[in-house]
Amino acid sequence: MSRITKDIAAEIAEKLLEKKVKELNADHLKIQNLVRDFIISKTDEGLMKCFNNFDLKNYIQKTRYITLRGTGLNNDHIKLNECIPSINGNTMYLELPTDLAIQVSAMLMEDTRKNNNLNALDEELQATLYGLRTFKKVRESFPEAAIFLPEEADKKEIVNISLLRDKLK
C-alpha cells in the first residue's frame, strides 16, 4: 500500500484541473487580444509596416508590458504574448476609451474571480488527496483522481545490494 505524499497530491490536483486552467488561459488571451487589437488600431500604419518587416524589427522599441488606465481601471498591468511597438520603452501606459475600459475592467475582475476560485479548488483537492493518505483509499473514495495515481513501487528490494554483500564475504 503506497502513501499519498504532498508532491503526489499536487501532481494529481494539477492533472484534474488541466481543463479549468486551459479555460482560464483562454480568458487571459481574450483580454490580451482585445488590448493588442486596440493598440494596433491606434498605431500609425507606417510604423506597423516597419515593425512587421523582420529586418527593421530590431531597430524599433517594443514592449509586451501594458499598464491600463481608464474608467474602472486602476493601473492594471497585463503582459501580451507578442511584442508591439512602444514609444516609451519597457512599459506602455495606455489610456482606454470609457466603453473599452469598462469592458476590460469587467473581464479582468471576472478573470481574477475565476483565478481565485481555481486556486481555492486546487488547495481543497490537494488537502483532500493528502487526507485520504493511501492509494487504496483514493481508489475507493475518489475514482476521478485514481486514474492519475502513479504506478505503485514494487515491494521488492529497491536498491541492489548483492554487490555489497559479495564484498562483505
C-alpha positions in Angstrom: 0.0 0.0 0.0 1.6 3.3 -1.1 1.1 6.5 0.6 0.0 9.8 -0.9 2.7 12.5 -0.4 2.2 16.2 -0.8 4.0 16.1 -4.1 1.8 13.3 -5.4 -1.3 15.2 -4.3 -0.1 18.3 -6.0 0.5 16.4 -9.3 -2.9 14.8 -9.3 -4.6 18.1 -8.5 -2.8 19.7 -11.4 -3.9 17.0 -13.7 -7.5 17.2 -12.5 -7.5 21.0 -13.1 -6.0 21.0 -16.6 -9.3 21.7 -18.3 -10.1 24.7 -16.0 -6.6 26.1 -16.4 -7.0 26.0 -20.2 -10.3 27.9 -19.9 -8.6 30.5 -17.7 -5.8 30.8 -20.1 -8.3 31.3 -22.9 -9.9 34.2 -20.9 -6.4 35.7 -20.4 -5.8 35.5 -24.2 -9.2 37.3 -24.9 -8.2 40.2 -22.8 -4.7 40.4 -24.3 -6.1 40.2 -27.9 -8.7 43.0 -27.1 -6.0 45.3 -25.8 -3.5 44.4 -28.5 -6.1 45.0 -31.3 -6.9 48.4 -29.8 -3.2 49.4 -29.7 -2.6 48.2 -33.3 -5.7 50.1 -34.5 -4.3 53.3 -33.0 -0.7 52.8 -34.2 0.5 54.5 -37.3 0.3 52.3 -40.4 3.8 53.2 -41.5 5.2 52.2 -38.1 3.4 48.9 -38.1 4.7 48.2 -41.7 8.2 48.8 -40.5 7.6 46.8 -37.3 6.3 43.8 -39.3 9.4 43.9 -41.5 11.7 41.4 -39.9 14.9 43.3 -41.0 13.8 46.6 -39.3 12.1 45.0 -36.2 15.3 45.1 -34.2 15.6 48.9 -34.5 12.1 49.8 -33.2 11.4 50.0 -29.5 9.0 47.3 -28.5 7.2 46.0 -25.4 4.8 43.4 -24.2 4.0 45.1 -20.8 1.0 47.4 -20.7 -0.4 49.4 -17.9 -4.0 50.1 -18.4 -5.8 53.3 -17.3 -9.4 54.4 -17.7 -12.8 54.1 -16.2 -12.8 51.1 -13.8 -9.1 50.5 -14.2 -6.5 51.3 -11.6 -3.2 51.0 -13.4 -3.9 47.3 -14.2 -1.0 45.5 -15.7 -1.1 42.9 -18.4 1.6 41.1 -20.4 0.9 40.4 -24.0 2.0 37.2 -25.8 3.7 39.2 -28.5 5.6 42.4 -28.7 4.1 45.6 -30.0 5.8 48.9 -31.0 6.3 51.2 -28.0 7.3 54.9 -27.7 8.3 54.9 -24.1 10.4 51.8 -23.5 9.6 48.7 -21.5 6.1 49.6 -20.2 3.4 51.2 -22.2 0.9 53.4 -20.4 -2.4 53.1 -22.2 -5.5 55.3 -21.6 -8.5 53.3 -22.8 -11.8 54.9 -24.0 -14.6 54.6 -21.5 -16.6 51.8 -23.2 -13.5 49.7 -23.8 -12.1 50.4 -20.3 -15.4 49.2 -18.7 -15.4 46.1 -20.8 -11.7 45.3 -20.0 -12.3 46.1 -16.3 -15.2 43.6 -16.2 -13.2 41.0 -17.9 -10.2 41.5 -15.5 -12.5 41.3 -12.5 -14.1 38.1 -13.8 -10.6 36.7 -14.6 -9.4 37.5 -11.0 -12.5 35.8 -9.5 -12.0 32.7 -11.6 -8.3 32.6 -10.7 -9.1 32.8 -7.0 -11.7 30.0 -7.3 -9.2 27.9 -9.2 -6.6 28.4 -6.5 -9.1 27.5 -3.7 -10.2 24.4 -5.6 -6.5 23.4 -6.1 -5.8 23.7 -2.4 -9.0 21.8 -1.5 -8.1 19.0 -3.9 -4.6 18.7 -2.5 -5.8 18.7 1.1 -8.4 16.0 0.3 -6.0 13.7 -1.5 -3.4 14.1 1.2 -6.1 13.4 3.8 -7.0 10.1 2.1 -3.4 9.0 2.8 -3.2 5.9 0.7 -3.7 4.8 -2.9 -6.3 2.3 -1.8 -8.5 5.0 -0.2 -8.1 7.3 -3.2 -9.2 4.4 -5.5 -12.3 3.7 -3.2 -13.3 7.3 -2.4 -12.2 9.4 -5.3 -12.1 7.4 -8.6 -11.8 10.5 -10.7 -8.3 11.0 -9.2 -7.4 7.4 -9.1 -6.6 7.3 -12.8 -3.8 9.8 -12.2 -2.1 7.8 -9.4 1.4 6.8 -10.2 2.4 3.2 -10.5 2.9 1.6 -7.1 6.5 0.7 -6.3 7.4 -2.9 -6.1 7.7 -4.3 -2.5 10.9 -6.0 -3.5 14.3 -4.5 -2.8 14.6 -1.2 -4.4 18.4 -0.9 -4.1 20.5 -3.8 -5.5 22.8 -4.7 -2.6 24.1 -8.0 -4.0 27.5 -6.4 -4.9 27.8 -5.1 -1.4 27.1 -8.5 0.0 29.7 -10.1 -2.2 32.3 -7.6 -0.9 31.4 -8.5 2.7 32.1 -12.2 2.2 
